[in-house]
Structure formats: structure tokens, C-alpha cells
């Protein structure tokens, strides 16, 4: 059985990445002040939420905790690491007949 990562962590990781993309697109194109003032705090809050939520999960590995600290894509990398560990735990052990 495959256990998915918590949905609140998935949502926050996607918000973190999307808000970063919007901020950078705004910076390199029209640089509208209202967009910057909205996306900056949104990205910051999503980033902090991802880091704290990842560190509070019981099944989190050290690698996932370190990846969560990476700004922008850290949440998605941590989710990928968590899913990889869950998949490895769910696989049945191979029995070699004697």
C-alpha cells in the first residue's frame, strides 16, 4: 500500500513554486508593485509552512528535511523524497528459497 504525503504539504509546496515563478516573471517583465507586494509574502509563508510541516512529520527522513529548506523547489523535492521512502517501505521483501 502506497501512503501519499499529506495534502496540506502538497498544496503548500505547489504554492511555493508557483508564487516564485510569478514573482520572477513579474520581475523580468513589467515589475508591477502590487504583484510583488502580494507574491512576496505568499511565497515566504508557503516556504515557512513547507519547512515546518516537513520537519514535523514523523516519517520524515533527514534527506527530506534538508531538501525542504531549499527555496522555491524544496517542497516538491521533499515530497518526492517522502514518496520514494514510502514506496521502498511498501515493497515486500524478496524471499530466497533454500
N, C-alpha and C positions, 0 to 999 in steps of 0.2 A: 504494500500500500504506500502510495506516494503522498507525503504530507506537504501541502503548499505553505509558503510563507504567509504570515498574517496580511490580510488585505490592507490594513492601515499603513503597513510598511511599504507595500507595493504602490499605493496611491501617493504617498509622500515621496518615494523615490522617483516616480514619474513627474510629479510636480516640480521636484528639484531640477531635473534635467530640462523640462520644458521651460521653466522660468529662466534658466541660464541661457537657453537658446534665444528666447525672446529678448532678454537683456542685451546679448551680444549683437543680435540683428538690429536692435534699436540703436545701439552704439555705433555700428558701422554704416548705418543708413541715415535716417532722419534725426536721430537723437532727440526725441520728444521727452521733455522733462516729466510729464505725468506718467509716461510708461516707465521711466526709470524709477520714479518715486513709488510706483506700485510693485514693480517686479523685484526691486532690491530687497525689501522686507519679506516678500513672499518667498524668494529664493533662500534667504537667511533662515527663516522659520522652518522651511521644508528641510533644509540641510541639518539644522539642530535636531529636528524631530527624527530624521533618519538615523543620526548618530546615537541619540539617546535610546530610541526604540530598538536598534540593533544591539546595543550593549546590554539592554535589559532582558532580551530573550534568553531563556535557559539553555537552549540548544545551540547557541551561537559559538562558533569556533573563533580562535584568536585571529585567523586569517580574515574572517568576515568582519570582525571588529575593526581591524586595521583598514580594510577596504572601505568601510563605511565612512571613514574620516576623509577620504579623497573627495574634494569639492566637485560638484557637478554630476559625475557619473558614479560616485562611490556607493550610492544607494542601490543602483542597479547591479553593480559588481558584487555587493554584499548579498543581494538576493540570489544572484547566480551561484555564489559560493554556498549559501544555505541550501538551495535546491540540490546542488551537487552532493552535499553531505547527506541530505535526506535520501537521495536516490541510492547512494552507496550503502546506507544502513538498511534500506528496504530490500536489497538483493539477498536472496537466500545463499547461504554458504554452500560451496560445492563439496560434495561428499565423494571421496575416492574409495571405491570398493577394495577390500583387501583380499 
